[in-house]
Amino acid sequence: MNLRGLAAKVVFQVLEKGVSLSVALPEQQQKLSSGKDKALLAELCYGVMRYLPQLDKLISDCMSKPMKGKQRIVHQLLLIGCYQLYFTRIPAHAAISETAEACRQLKFDGLVKVVNGVLRNLQRNQAPLPTDNDTLAFNTPAWLVKRLKDAYPDSWQQVIEQSHQRPPMWLRNNQLSQTREQYLALLDEQEIAATTGSSDNAILLESPKDVALLPGFGEGAASVQDGAAQWAATLLAPQADELVLDACAAPGGKTCHLLETEKSIDLVAVDFDAKRLERVQQNLDRLSLNAKVIHGDAADIDSWWHGDKFDRILLDAPCSATGVIRRHPDIKWLRKQADIEDLASLQSQILDHCWQWLKPGGTLLYATCSILPQENAEQIRAFLARTQDATLVPIAQQSNSGDIGWQITPGQDNMDGFYYARLVKG
Ligand SMILES: C[S@@+](CC[C@H](N)C(=O)[O-])C[C@H]1O[C@@H](n2cnc3c(N)ncnc32)[C@H](O)[C@@H]1O
């Protein structure tokens, strides 16, 4: 199967079956041997997710009737073809012939002429990218555009624009292995250009690199983690020997960072998803760190924990992930408007329950990778209103001291969109 055919299969899995890109893409990438081909496959699939409405419209305008049922994969193939013509430097003749060949390999010989015809039409006509409505103009579902307009009346266009950028690669220096300056020197020796981020161990690479090229990566000298996510450990600030709960821990990026920050803590890492939990243990092993890894529900701690209440709790809650669309553009099509209310209700349930398990005087850090107020500031406002013994402790980085929590928007200081609220009990 050629690369365009594999790309069509990935896009089909995401759009027709609701599988996330981070699951569907590696399944097809493993069929390719060269790193360059794997990167091109990713580029085509990510590109289609970023610009789906415009690509869909351009194709539909060239066809008399839509592809249905089993033929949908040919529609996905046309999206791949159209993306190559409009958004890449791949020569048009190569893009068209490879895409038509993929149609044959996918066993739709009868549609090869249609694929050829539609793509040649697109190439000949050079129609401008359609912008007739918000979904088309911003390549984002209308409901999300509306929510972003409401939440960010002065900057919503910038928020959307940033969500279409290719994200940078961030590293977290492992302070147990070396100082950040020492790791920057090691990167420099390998001619890997990098600068420091705003939190203590954050390093921003000038361009993404295969982790195999990073000095000491296999031995745990550094981890890949966005600059925004790296604020969790600093803001929770665990102290020596404290009992700490990481309530939604998988895949364990923040679990490991908490232990790197203060190795003596007694850390309980919990997640609802057994499969994702395996990655927490793998990450701990790579970094030679220890935590109690438990498969459990953060909204029912009593069923799996019979020890003391916790000094500190990190609640990195399940959320819409609207702050990380630049890394996971499929979120725009997999998330539905109704999910937001469901998620907000799940978040408040977990938050209320975790609060019961926090010691008086203890700190709970609420975090999401969402940029929607319903999951963030409004969530915390409602929590403060119903919780007598909760106090919000402002975060120095907030733009206004009166804000409820710290909302980071996508691209701000090169970071992902993220939200933090620090709550103290008593
Ligand atoms: C944003 S992710 C956590 C990311 C993680 N903290 C990290 O830094 O690698 C949210 C996690 O919450 C988990 N989750 C969802 N509902 C849960 C529940 N009721 N109890 C525990 N974990 C839950 C999901 O399985 C998912 O792994």
The ligand as a Tripos MOL2 file, in Angstrom:
@<TRIPOS>MOLECULE
LIG
   27    29     1     0     0
SMALL
NO_CHARGES

@<TRIPOS>ATOM
      1 C1         -5.4230   15.1520   31.1270 C.3       1 LIG1
      2 S1         -5.2140   13.4490   31.3030 S.3       1 LIG1
      3 C2         -3.9570   13.3690   32.5190 C.3       1 LIG1
      4 C3         -2.5590   13.6480   32.0320 C.3       1 LIG1
      5 C4         -1.4970   13.3440   33.0730 C.3       1 LIG1
      6 N1         -1.7260   14.0580   34.3100 N.3       1 LIG1
      7 C5         -0.0760   13.6610   32.5940 C.2       1 LIG1
      8 O1          0.4530   14.7150   32.9010 O.co2     1 LIG1
      9 O2          0.5060   12.8060   31.9080 O.co2     1 LIG1
     10 C6         -6.6450   13.0210   32.1940 C.3       1 LIG1
     11 C7         -6.6640   11.5860   32.6860 C.3       1 LIG1
     12 O3         -7.8060   11.4360   33.5420 O.3       1 LIG1
     13 C8         -8.1810   10.0840   33.5050 C.3       1 LIG1
     14 N2         -9.5090    9.9810   34.1240 N.ar      1 LIG1
     15 C9        -10.7190   10.3000   33.6150 C.ar      1 LIG1
     16 N3        -11.6810   10.1170   34.5130 N.ar      1 LIG1
     17 C10       -11.0910    9.6520   35.6490 C.ar      1 LIG1
     18 C11       -11.5500    9.2660   36.9170 C.ar      1 LIG1
     19 N4        -12.8520    9.3230   37.2300 N.pl3     1 LIG1
     20 N5        -10.6530    8.8420   37.8220 N.ar      1 LIG1
     21 C12        -9.3250    8.7800   37.5160 C.ar      1 LIG1
     22 N6         -8.8390    9.1270   36.3190 N.ar      1 LIG1
     23 C13        -9.7040    9.5550   35.4000 C.ar      1 LIG1
     24 C14        -8.0700    9.7330   32.0370 C.3       1 LIG1
     25 O4         -7.9500    8.3420   31.8560 O.3       1 LIG1
     26 C15        -6.8040   10.4970   31.6310 C.3       1 LIG1
     27 O5         -5.6870    9.6520   31.6750 O.3       1 LIG1
@<TRIPOS>BOND
     1     1     2 1
     2     2     3 1
     3     2    10 1
     4     3     4 1
     5     4     5 1
     6     5     6 1
     7     5     7 1
     8     7     8 2
     9     7     9 1
    10    10    11 1
    11    11    12 1
    12    11    26 1
    13    12    13 1
    14    13    14 1
    15    13    24 1
    16    14    15 ar
    17    14    23 ar
    18    15    16 ar
    19    16    17 ar
    20    17    18 ar
    21    17    23 ar
    22    18    19 1
    23    18    20 ar
    24    20    21 ar
    25    21    22 ar
    26    22    23 ar
    27    24    25 1
    28    24    26 1
    29    26    27 1
@<TRIPOS>SUBSTRUCTURE
     1 LIG1         1 GROUP 0 **** ****
